[in-house]
Amino acid sequence: MKYTYLPNTDIKVSKICLGTMTFGNQNTIDESEEQMNYALENGVNFFDTAELYPVPATPERYADTEKIIGNWIKRKTNRNKIILATKIAGPGNYTKHIRTTGFSEESLFEAVDGSLKRLKTDYIDLYQLHWPERLTNTFGQRGYKFEEDKWEDNCEKVLESLKKLIDLGKIRQVGLSNENPWGFMKFLELSKKNLPKMITIQNSYSLLNRLFEVGNAEICIRENTGLLAYSPLGFGVLSGKYLNGKMPENSRLKLFPNLSRFAGKQSAKATEMYMEIASKHGMSLAHMSLAFVNCKPFVTSNIIGASKLDQLKENIESININLSEEVLKEIENVQSLIPNPAP
């Protein structure tokens, strides 16, 4: 395994992070614990979760993922071996079963205390805002269309609330998720008022979606912050298992057809072209796709997820793959022909 540090900290994390949004839905408790055991045994010390998980979010399964992780940690007594990240759910109809009060101080304290209780821990290493409160383009929306909303700029207040949680020892560091350059820079500028700095941003990034490179990547480099890349395989599309119209049983797109962000015709066409490159150079498509994310200088950690242990093994092994200049050039050729088919 390769390691790096959460920017501006001495918190050492594996370059591969275990994503857990399948725990409690696609994965049973036993399967989830098997994944955590295997990941930890193979050098992965960074686990990412959220109060929202598992996905798709439902009232019946609210925060089940955190509960599974917490019970595992308590039984294994290995909290000191893990860097644990979780998130407060953003507002919207999708999460009205959780709360409808956004990132108010009361909401943040309620969410953190709930996560601490479920995770059976005294502190959270990295606490993230799952998506913005304001109306902006997220989750597959390619462009920005201004809409009047009731949001009032409360970014400074949010940081003040997070500072209180840090001062109480409940969280160590803070980060963003599904954020755009305006919000990213807004929080970074406010941190200069002796407020916590958002040291990471967790956004989608893969061969099918490189929009992070437009704006946010430069911020990471110049402001010493880091991307936690999620969906690096595009919900499994970049494993190649959906090519030629295939729809494997129990796969994510089969079980949850509404989660179609990465399943368009252009994504399939680009995936075929990426598969040709991987095959030509003796790699699996999954290895090439993950290695591409791993090598980017603005990426702090690559969040992998799996519903089966053999998938997890292959994903972790990607850390040992180095892409040649020839492969990277061929990847850029595809990107120029079919840029970002799955925003």
C-alpha positions as CSV (number, residue, x, y, z in Angstrom):
1,M,0.0,0.0,0.0
2,K,1.0,3.6,-0.6
3,Y,0.3,6.3,1.9
4,T,0.0,10.1,2.0
5,Y,-1.3,12.6,4.5
6,L,-4.5,14.5,4.8
7,P,-3.3,18.0,3.6
8,N,-2.0,20.3,6.3
9,T,-2.1,17.5,8.9
10,D,0.0,14.7,10.3
11,I,-2.9,12.2,9.6
12,K,-1.4,9.4,7.5
13,V,-3.9,7.7,5.2
14,S,-3.7,5.0,2.6
15,K,-3.9,6.1,-1.0
16,I,-6.8,3.6,-1.4
17,C,-9.8,4.4,0.8
18,L,-12.5,1.9,1.6
19,G,-15.9,3.3,0.6
20,T,-18.8,1.7,2.5
21,M,-22.1,2.9,0.9
22,T,-23.1,-0.7,0.0
23,F,-22.9,-1.9,3.6
24,G,-26.3,-2.8,4.9
25,N,-28.0,-3.0,1.5
26,Q,-26.0,-4.7,-1.2
27,N,-23.7,-6.2,1.4
28,T,-24.8,-8.1,4.5
29,I,-23.2,-7.4,7.9
30,D,-21.0,-10.5,7.5
31,E,-19.9,-9.4,4.0
32,S,-19.3,-5.9,5.2
33,E,-17.1,-7.1,8.0
34,E,-15.2,-9.4,5.6
35,Q,-14.4,-6.4,3.4
36,M,-13.2,-4.3,6.4
37,N,-11.0,-7.1,7.7
38,Y,-9.5,-7.7,4.2
39,A,-8.9,-4.0,3.6
40,L,-7.2,-3.4,6.9
41,E,-5.1,-6.5,6.5
42,N,-3.9,-5.2,3.2
43,G,-2.9,-1.8,4.3
44,V,-6.1,0.2,3.8
45,N,-6.4,2.3,7.0
46,F,-8.8,5.0,5.6
47,F,-12.6,4.2,5.7
48,D,-15.2,6.6,4.4
49,T,-18.9,6.5,5.3
50,A,-21.9,8.8,5.9
51,E,-25.0,9.1,8.0
52,L,-26.9,8.8,4.7
53,Y,-25.6,5.3,3.9
54,P,-26.5,2.8,2.6
55,V,-27.4,4.0,-0.8
56,P,-30.1,4.3,-2.0
57,A,-31.1,6.2,1.2
58,T,-34.3,5.1,2.9
59,P,-35.9,5.8,6.3
60,E,-35.8,2.1,7.1
61,R,-32.0,1.8,6.6
62,Y,-31.0,5.2,7.8
63,A,-27.4,5.1,9.1
64,D,-27.2,1.3,9.0
65,T,-23.7,1.5,7.5
66,E,-22.3,3.5,10.4
67,K,-23.9,1.0,12.8
68,I,-22.2,-1.9,11.0
69,I,-18.8,-0.1,11.1
70,G,-19.3,0.8,14.8
71,N,-20.1,-2.7,15.9
72,W,-17.1,-4.0,14.0
73,I,-14.8,-1.4,15.5
74,K,-16.0,-2.1,19.1
75,R,-15.6,-5.9,18.7
76,K,-12.2,-5.6,17.1
77,T,-10.9,-2.9,19.4
78,N,-8.9,-1.4,16.5
79,R,-10.1,2.2,16.4
80,N,-6.5,3.5,16.6
81,K,-5.7,1.6,13.4
82,I,-8.3,3.4,11.3
83,I,-8.7,6.9,9.9
84,L,-12.5,7.4,9.9
85,A,-14.4,9.8,7.7
86,T,-18.1,10.5,7.7
87,K,-20.6,13.1,6.5
88,I,-23.6,15.1,7.5
89,A,-26.4,14.7,4.9
90,G,-27.3,17.8,2.9
91,P,-30.8,19.1,2.6
92,G,-33.5,18.1,0.1
93,N,-36.4,15.8,-0.5
94,Y,-33.9,12.9,-0.7
95,T,-33.0,13.3,2.9
96,K,-36.1,14.8,4.5
97,H,-36.4,11.6,6.6
98,I,-33.1,12.6,8.3
99,R,-33.7,16.3,9.0
100,T,-34.8,19.5,7.2
101,T,-32.6,22.0,9.0
102,G,-29.5,21.9,6.8
103,F,-26.1,22.8,8.3
104,S,-27.3,24.8,11.3
105,E,-25.3,24.5,14.5
106,E,-28.0,22.4,16.0
107,S,-28.0,20.1,13.0
108,L,-24.2,19.7,13.0
109,F,-24.1,18.9,16.7
110,E,-27.0,16.4,16.3
111,A,-25.4,14.8,13.3
112,V,-22.0,14.5,14.8
113,D,-23.3,13.1,18.1
114,G,-25.4,10.6,16.2
115,S,-22.4,9.4,14.1
116,L,-20.2,9.2,17.2
117,K,-22.8,7.0,18.9
118,R,-23.3,4.7,15.9
119,L,-19.6,4.4,15.1
120,K,-18.9,3.7,18.8
121,T,-16.0,6.2,18.9
122,D,-15.1,9.3,20.8
123,Y,-13.9,11.2,17.7
124,I,-14.2,11.4,13.9
125,D,-11.0,12.0,12.0
126,L,-12.6,13.8,9.0
127,Y,-16.1,15.3,9.0
128,Q,-17.6,16.3,5.7
129,L,-20.6,18.3,4.4
130,H,-22.1,15.8,2.0
131,W,-23.3,18.4,-0.5
132,P,-24.1,22.1,-0.5
133,E,-27.2,23.6,1.0
134,R,-27.5,26.1,-1.8
135,L,-29.0,25.2,-5.2
136,T,-26.1,24.5,-7.6
137,N,-25.2,21.9,-10.1
138,T,-24.4,18.5,-8.5
139,F,-24.9,14.8,-9.1
140,G,-24.7,14.7,-12.9
141,Q,-25.8,18.2,-13.7
142,R,-23.4,19.3,-16.4
143,G,-24.1,23.1,-16.3
144,Y,-25.1,25.8,-13.8
145,K,-28.5,27.3,-14.1
146,F,-29.3,30.0,-11.5
147,E,-32.4,29.4,-9.6
148,E,-33.8,31.6,-6.8
149,D,-33.6,29.8,-3.5
150,K,-34.0,30.6,0.2
151,W,-30.4,30.0,1.0
152,E,-28.5,32.7,2.8
153,D,-24.8,32.7,2.9
154,N,-24.0,30.9,6.2
155,C,-20.6,29.5,5.3
156,E,-18.9,31.4,8.1
157,K,-21.4,30.3,10.6
158,V,-21.0,26.7,9.5
159,L,-17.2,26.9,10.0
160,E,-17.8,28.5,13.5
161,S,-20.0,25.5,14.4
162,L,-17.4,23.1,13.1
163,K,-14.7,24.9,15.1
164,K,-16.7,24.3,18.3
165,L,-16.9,20.6,17.5
166,I,-13.2,20.5,16.9
167,D,-12.5,22.3,20.2
168,L,-14.7,19.8,22.0
169,G,-12.5,17.0,20.5
170,K,-15.5,15.4,18.6
171,I,-13.9,15.9,15.2
172,R,-10.3,16.4,14.1
173,Q,-10.5,17.8,10.5
174,V,-13.2,19.0,8.1
175,G,-13.9,18.6,4.4
176,L,-16.4,19.2,1.6
177,S,-18.2,16.8,-0.8
178,N,-20.0,17.3,-4.1
179,E,-18.8,21.0,-4.1
180,N,-18.0,23.3,-6.9
181,P,-15.2,25.8,-7.2
182,W,-17.2,28.8,-5.8
183,G,-18.1,27.0,-2.6
184,F,-14.7,25.4,-2.3
185,M,-12.9,28.8,-2.4
186,K,-15.5,30.5,-0.3
187,F,-14.8,28.1,2.6
188,L,-11.1,28.4,2.1
189,E,-11.1,32.2,2.2
190,L,-13.2,32.2,5.4
191,S,-10.8,29.8,7.1
192,K,-8.3,32.6,7.2
193,K,-10.4,34.2,9.9
194,N,-8.9,31.6,12.3
195,L,-11.6,29.1,11.4
196,P,-11.1,25.4,10.3
197,K,-9.8,24.8,6.8
198,M,-11.6,22.4,4.5
199,I,-8.7,20.2,3.8
200,T,-10.4,17.7,1.4
201,I,-13.2,17.7,-1.1
202,Q,-14.9,14.4,-2.0
203,N,-16.2,14.6,-5.6
204,S,-16.8,12.1,-8.4
205,Y,-13.7,11.6,-10.5
206,S,-13.0,8.9,-13.1
207,L,-12.2,8.3,-16.8
208,L,-15.9,9.0,-17.4
209,N,-16.1,12.2,-15.4
210,R,-13.0,14.5,-15.3
211,L,-15.0,17.7,-14.7
212,F,-13.1,18.1,-11.4
213,E,-10.1,19.1,-13.5
214,V,-12.0,22.3,-14.5
215,G,-11.4,24.6,-11.6
216,N,-11.3,22.3,-8.5
217,A,-8.0,20.6,-9.4
218,E,-6.1,23.8,-9.5
219,I,-7.6,24.8,-6.2
220,C,-6.3,21.6,-4.7
221,I,-2.8,22.2,-6.0
222,R,-2.6,25.9,-5.1
223,E,-4.4,25.8,-1.8
224,N,-2.8,22.5,-0.5
225,T,-6.1,20.6,-0.3
226,G,-6.9,17.2,-1.7
227,L,-9.5,15.3,-3.7
228,L,-11.1,12.2,-2.2
229,A,-12.2,10.7,-5.5
230,Y,-15.5,8.7,-5.4
231,S,-17.0,6.5,-8.0
232,P,-13.6,5.9,-9.7
233,L,-15.2,3.0,-11.6
234,G,-18.4,4.8,-12.4
235,F,-20.7,2.4,-10.4
236,G,-18.8,-0.5,-11.9
237,V,-19.2,0.6,-15.5
238,L,-15.4,0.9,-15.8
239,S,-14.9,-2.7,-14.8
240,G,-16.3,-3.5,-18.2
241,K,-19.0,-5.8,-16.8
242,Y,-21.9,-3.9,-18.5
243,L,-20.3,-3.9,-22.0
244,N,-22.3,-5.4,-24.9
245,G,-25.5,-4.8,-23.2
246,K,-24.8,-7.1,-20.3
247,M,-26.6,-6.5,-17.0
248,P,-25.2,-8.9,-14.4
249,E,-27.6,-10.1,-11.7
250,N,-27.2,-8.3,-8.3
251,S,-25.1,-5.6,-10.0
252,R,-25.8,-2.0,-8.9
253,L,-27.4,-0.9,-12.1
254,K,-29.5,-4.0,-12.2
255,L,-30.7,-3.5,-8.6
256,F,-31.0,0.3,-8.8
257,P,-31.8,1.4,-12.4
258,N,-32.5,5.0,-11.2
259,L,-28.7,5.3,-10.4
260,S,-28.0,5.8,-14.0
261,R,-25.4,8.6,-13.9
262,F,-22.7,6.5,-15.6
263,A,-24.9,4.4,-17.8
264,G,-25.5,6.5,-20.9
265,K,-24.7,5.6,-24.5
266,Q,-21.7,7.9,-24.6
267,S,-20.3,6.3,-21.4
268,A,-20.7,2.8,-22.9
269,K,-18.9,4.0,-26.1
270,A,-16.0,5.5,-24.1
271,T,-15.8,2.5,-21.9
272,E,-15.4,0.2,-25.0
273,M,-12.5,2.4,-26.1
274,Y,-10.9,2.4,-22.7
275,M,-11.2,-1.4,-22.6
276,E,-9.3,-1.6,-25.9
277,I,-6.5,0.4,-24.4
278,A,-6.3,-1.8,-21.2
279,S,-6.4,-5.0,-23.2
280,K,-3.7,-3.8,-25.6
281,H,-1.4,-3.1,-22.7
282,G,-2.2,-6.3,-20.7
283,M,-4.3,-4.7,-17.9
284,S,-7.8,-5.2,-16.7
285,L,-10.0,-2.2,-17.3
286,A,-10.6,-1.8,-13.6
287,H,-6.8,-1.7,-12.9
288,M,-6.2,0.9,-15.6
289,S,-9.2,3.1,-14.5
290,L,-8.1,3.1,-10.8
291,A,-4.4,3.6,-11.6
292,F,-5.4,6.7,-13.6
293,V,-7.0,8.2,-10.6
294,N,-4.2,7.1,-8.2
295,C,-1.6,8.9,-10.2
296,K,-3.1,12.4,-10.2
297,P,-1.2,14.9,-8.1
298,F,-4.4,16.5,-6.7
299,V,-5.8,13.2,-5.4
300,T,-5.2,12.5,-1.7
301,S,-7.1,9.1,-1.7
302,N,-9.1,7.0,-4.1
303,I,-12.4,5.8,-2.6
304,I,-13.1,2.3,-3.9
305,G,-16.3,0.3,-3.2
306,A,-17.2,-3.3,-3.9
307,S,-20.1,-5.6,-3.5
308,K,-17.9,-8.7,-3.7
309,L,-14.6,-9.6,-2.1
310,D,-12.9,-10.5,-5.3
311,Q,-13.8,-7.0,-6.7
312,L,-12.3,-5.4,-3.5
313,K,-9.1,-7.4,-4.0
314,E,-8.7,-6.3,-7.6
315,N,-9.4,-2.7,-6.7
316,I,-6.8,-2.6,-3.9
317,E,-4.2,-4.2,-6.2
318,S,-4.5,-1.2,-8.5
319,I,-2.2,0.6,-6.2
320,N,0.7,-1.4,-7.7
321,I,-0.2,-0.4,-11.3
322,N,1.9,2.3,-13.0
323,L,0.6,3.7,-16.3
324,S,3.1,4.4,-19.0
325,E,3.2,7.6,-21.0
326,E,1.9,5.7,-24.0
327,V,-1.2,4.6,-22.0
328,L,-1.8,8.0,-20.7
329,K,-1.6,9.5,-24.2
330,E,-4.1,7.0,-25.5
331,I,-6.4,7.8,-22.6
332,E,-6.2,11.5,-23.5
333,N,-7.2,10.7,-27.1
334,V,-10.4,9.1,-25.9
335,Q,-11.1,12.0,-23.6
336,S,-10.7,14.4,-26.5
337,L,-13.2,12.4,-28.6
338,I,-15.8,11.7,-25.8
339,P,-15.1,14.2,-23.0
340,N,-16.8,13.6,-19.7
341,P,-19.8,11.5,-20.8
342,A,-20.9,11.0,-17.2
343,P,-20.8,14.3,-15.4
